[in-house]
Amino acid sequence: MANVAAKPDAKAKLLDAALTVIRTQGYSATTVDDLCKAAGVTKGAFFHHFASKQDLAVAAANYWTEMTGGLFETAPFHDPADPLDRVLAYIAFRKAILQGNIPDFTCLVGTMVQEAYDTNPAIRDACWASISGHADTLVPDIEAAMREHGIDADWSASSLALHTQAVIQGAFILAKASGRADLASDSLDHLYRYVEQLFGNETASNRKG
């Protein structure tokens, strides 16, 4: 018998639905019924896999981290030889993936934590683990860039990595509030220029000049 690709189970369908529905209408406005409808599963299937909407939200945050982690691990911004160019290429990549409708490119964990940070510690902690964990992946390149470019500063690579995430999450808020993706793109351009200035405009193009 020929092998048949396994169909997503109800849990996977619900997690995929959560990524779309929560980014579109927010965590608080999303109901279990909304998630079941989007996933095409019964409410019984939902409660077989998740004890509550909060339980699914925490799982969705972890799922989001796994999904986006794979995207960023294989992205082309890792290719430049110079670590500063890799940091700048990361910012350029984040701008390049601002595609589609606003819910398509905004961040699940950034959306959830804005609503749940003070009322739901489990969701808050899962969102922080996702955002800070992603920032941590940038730290080695920033540290290497500081060494190679002789940057002796009163800021740390970790603080700059977190700042990139603050700008990106803020850019998403601007896009949502205005309905304009171009405002998010502008914010990423400003972040790119800011990092160039931190390193004395020592980009590859300048070094070749």
C-alpha positions in Angstrom: 0.0 0.0 0.0 1.3 3.4 -0.9 2.3 5.7 2.0 -0.3 8.4 2.6 0.8 11.7 4.3 -0.7 11.9 7.7 -3.5 14.5 8.1 -3.1 17.1 10.9 -4.8 15.9 14.1 -7.2 18.1 16.0 -4.5 19.5 18.3 -2.4 20.6 15.3 -5.4 22.1 13.6 -6.3 24.0 16.8 -2.8 25.4 17.2 -2.7 26.5 13.5 -6.1 28.1 14.0 -4.9 29.9 17.1 -2.1 31.6 15.1 -4.6 33.0 12.7 -7.6 33.8 14.8 -5.8 35.4 17.8 -3.6 37.6 15.5 -6.7 38.7 13.7 -9.1 39.5 16.6 -7.0 39.3 19.7 -6.8 36.9 22.6 -9.7 38.2 24.7 -12.1 38.4 21.8 -11.3 34.9 20.7 -13.6 32.2 22.0 -13.3 28.4 22.1 -16.1 28.3 19.6 -14.1 30.6 17.2 -11.1 28.3 17.5 -13.1 25.2 16.9 -14.8 26.7 13.9 -11.6 27.8 12.3 -9.9 24.5 13.0 -12.9 22.5 11.8 -13.1 20.4 15.0 -15.6 19.8 17.7 -15.6 21.4 21.1 -15.2 18.0 22.6 -11.9 17.6 20.6 -10.8 21.0 21.9 -11.2 19.9 25.5 -9.7 16.6 24.9 -6.4 18.4 24.1 -6.6 21.6 26.1 -8.1 22.2 29.5 -9.0 25.8 28.7 -8.4 28.7 26.3 -5.5 29.7 28.4 -4.0 26.3 28.1 -4.2 26.5 24.3 -2.7 30.0 24.4 0.4 28.8 26.2 0.7 25.9 23.8 0.2 28.3 20.9 3.0 30.5 22.2 5.4 27.6 22.3 4.2 26.4 18.9 4.8 29.9 17.5 8.3 29.9 18.9 9.0 26.5 17.2 7.5 27.6 13.8 9.2 31.0 13.7 12.5 29.6 15.0 12.7 27.3 12.0 12.1 30.2 9.7 14.8 32.4 11.2 17.3 29.6 11.5 17.3 29.1 7.7 16.9 32.8 6.7 19.6 34.4 4.5 20.6 37.0 7.0 23.1 34.5 8.4 25.1 34.5 5.2 27.3 37.6 5.4 30.8 37.0 6.7 30.9 40.2 8.8 28.7 40.0 12.0 27.6 43.6 11.7 26.3 42.8 8.2 24.4 39.9 9.6 22.7 42.1 12.2 21.7 44.6 9.6 20.6 41.8 7.3 18.4 40.5 10.1 16.6 43.9 10.3 16.3 44.0 6.5 14.8 40.5 6.6 12.3 41.5 9.2 11.2 44.3 6.9 11.0 42.0 3.9 8.6 39.7 5.6 6.0 42.5 6.3 3.9 40.9 3.6 0.1 40.3 3.2 -2.6 41.6 5.5 -1.6 43.0 8.9 -2.6 39.8 10.9 -0.4 37.8 8.5 2.9 39.4 9.6 2.2 40.5 13.1 3.3 38.5 16.1 1.1 36.1 18.0 3.0 36.4 21.3 3.2 40.2 21.0 -0.5 40.3 20.5 -1.4 38.1 23.4 1.0 39.6 26.0 -0.5 43.1 25.4 -3.8 41.8 26.7 -2.7 39.2 29.2 0.4 40.5 30.9 -1.3 41.6 34.1 -4.1 39.1 34.3 -2.6 35.8 33.1 0.9 35.1 34.3 1.1 31.8 32.4 0.5 33.4 29.1 2.8 36.4 30.0 5.6 34.0 30.8 5.2 32.0 27.6 5.2 35.2 25.6 8.3 36.5 27.3 10.1 33.2 26.8 9.3 33.5 23.1 10.3 37.1 22.6 13.4 37.0 24.8 14.5 33.7 23.4 14.4 35.1 19.9 16.3 38.1 21.0 19.0 35.8 22.5 19.7 34.4 19.1 20.9 37.8 18.0 23.3 38.3 20.8 26.3 36.3 19.4 26.4 38.3 16.2 26.0 41.6 18.1 28.8 40.7 20.5 31.0 39.6 17.6 30.3 42.9 15.8 31.2 44.9 18.9 34.5 43.1 19.1 35.4 43.4 15.4 34.4 47.0 15.2 36.0 48.1 18.4 32.8 49.1 20.2 33.4 49.8 23.9 30.0 51.0 25.0 27.8 51.3 28.1 25.2 49.2 26.4 25.3 45.4 26.1 24.6 43.1 23.1 21.6 41.7 25.1 20.1 45.1 25.5 20.4 45.9 21.8 18.9 42.6 20.9 15.9 43.3 23.1 15.7 46.8 21.7 15.3 45.3 18.2 12.3 43.4 19.4 10.8 46.4 21.1 11.0 48.3 17.8 9.5 45.4 15.9 6.7 44.9 18.3 6.0 48.6 18.4 6.0 48.7 14.6 3.3 46.0 14.6 1.2 48.2 17.0 1.5 51.2 14.6 0.4 49.0 11.7 -2.6 47.7 13.6 -3.6 51.2 14.9 -3.3 52.9 11.5 -4.2 50.0 9.2 -0.9 50.8 7.3 1.8 48.3 6.9 4.1 51.0 5.5 4.4 52.6 9.0 5.9 49.3 10.3 8.3 49.3 7.4 9.4 52.9 8.2 10.1 51.8 11.8 12.4 49.0 10.5 14.2 51.5 8.3 14.8 53.7 11.4 16.1 50.7 13.3 18.5 49.9 10.5 19.9 53.4 10.5 20.1 53.4 14.3 22.3 50.3 14.3 24.5 51.7 11.6 25.0 54.8 13.7 25.8 52.8 16.9 28.6 51.1 14.9 29.8 54.4 13.3 28.2 53.7 10.0 30.6 50.8 9.4 28.5 48.9 6.9 30.0 46.7 4.2 29.3 49.4 1.5 31.2 52.0 3.5 34.1 49.7 4.2 34.5 49.0 0.5 34.4 52.7 -0.3 
